[in-house]
Amino acid sequence: IVAQIEQTTPLSLFARPGVASIDDLAGSTLSVDAFDNGFSVVLRQLVQSRAIRNVSYAETGGVQERFAALVAGEVDATLLGPPFDQLADEQGLSLLGRVDGMFPDFPGQGIVVRRSRLEELRAPLTRLFSALQSAISWSNSADDAEGERLLATAGFGGAAAASAWANRPRDLWPSSAGMALLIEMRRQLGILPEGTSVDDLWSDELLVASAMR
């Protein structure tokens, strides 16, 4: 991880109508895009931590496909982000919880680079970070109405624009608490190599270089 481009990733757990709580998901089919990816890890860790029994996972596809499968009644629950969380609410689906409420340190999306290609990509990534930092400087000085209007022109609905604006990055530095949370989630699920630490997963070389330009 060489940069973080959201404060948190706003994800909400929605279920078919009639499901009142997370604990009611016993025996359900949960929709994921891929069983081992980051969003699925959050959902699986939540299920494990709540000792919810007899849950199965259906690899359905991206967020649009998962939303469609939930609306069609093909699955029982899934994680959705903006703007599909707003659409789910409009469809009368049951909101069971929000990831940032259940896991306050849950980090936003990051920019990830293979260590073997870090030197090769140093120049273009340094330019990218300089441009992103300029954008962040603007967004840090803009008021909420201005920022939400900008996002609306990019296709975000009212609630989605507000959510995306609220979770915009204030800087590009990865959250150490967020990375520690992700490591612990994977450790509890038994899918992390032994001895992995936060320091193994990020480098500040490129951020330091771009800040000096």
Rosetta blueprint (number, residue, H / E / L):
1 I L
2 V L
3 A E
4 Q E
5 I L
6 E L
7 Q L
8 T L
9 T L
10 P L
11 L L
12 S E
13 L E
14 F E
15 A E
16 R L
17 P L
18 G L
19 V L
20 A L
21 S L
22 I H
23 D H
24 D H
25 L H
26 A L
27 G L
28 S L
29 T E
30 L E
31 S E
32 V E
33 D L
34 A L
35 F L
36 D L
37 N L
38 G H
39 F H
40 S H
41 V H
42 V H
43 L H
44 R H
45 Q H
46 L H
47 V H
48 Q H
49 S H
50 R L
51 A L
52 I L
53 R L
54 N L
55 V L
56 S E
57 Y E
58 A E
59 E E
60 T L
61 G L
62 G L
63 V H
64 Q H
65 E H
66 R H
67 F H
68 A H
69 A H
70 L H
71 V H
72 A L
73 G L
74 E L
75 V L
76 D L
77 A E
78 T E
79 L E
80 L E
81 G L
82 P L
83 P L
84 F H
85 D H
86 Q H
87 L H
88 A H
89 D H
90 E H
91 Q L
92 G L
93 L L
94 S E
95 L E
96 L E
97 G E
98 R E
99 V H
100 D H
101 G H
102 M H
103 F L
104 P L
105 D L
106 F L
107 P L
108 G L
109 Q L
110 G E
111 I E
112 V L
113 V L
114 R L
115 R H
116 S H
117 R H
118 L L
119 E L
120 E L
121 L L
122 R H
123 A H
124 P H
125 L H
126 T H
127 R H
128 L H
129 F H
130 S H
131 A H
132 L H
133 Q H
134 S H
135 A H
136 I H
137 S H
138 W H
139 S H
140 N H
141 S H
142 A L
143 D L
144 D H
145 A H
146 E H
147 G H
148 E H
149 R H
150 L H
151 L H
152 A H
153 T H
154 A L
155 G L
156 F L
157 G L
158 G H
159 A H
160 A H
161 A H
162 A H
163 S H
164 A H
165 W H
166 A H
167 N L
168 R L
169 P L
170 R L
171 D L
172 L L
173 W L
174 P L
175 S L
176 S H
177 A H
178 G H
179 M H
180 A H
181 L H
182 L H
183 I H
184 E H
185 M H
186 R H
187 R H
188 Q H
189 L H
190 G L
191 I L
192 L L
193 P L
194 E L
195 G L
196 T L
197 S L
198 V H
199 D H
200 D H
201 L L
202 W L
203 S L
204 D L
205 E H
206 L H
207 L H
208 V H
209 A H
210 S H
211 A H
212 M L
213 R L
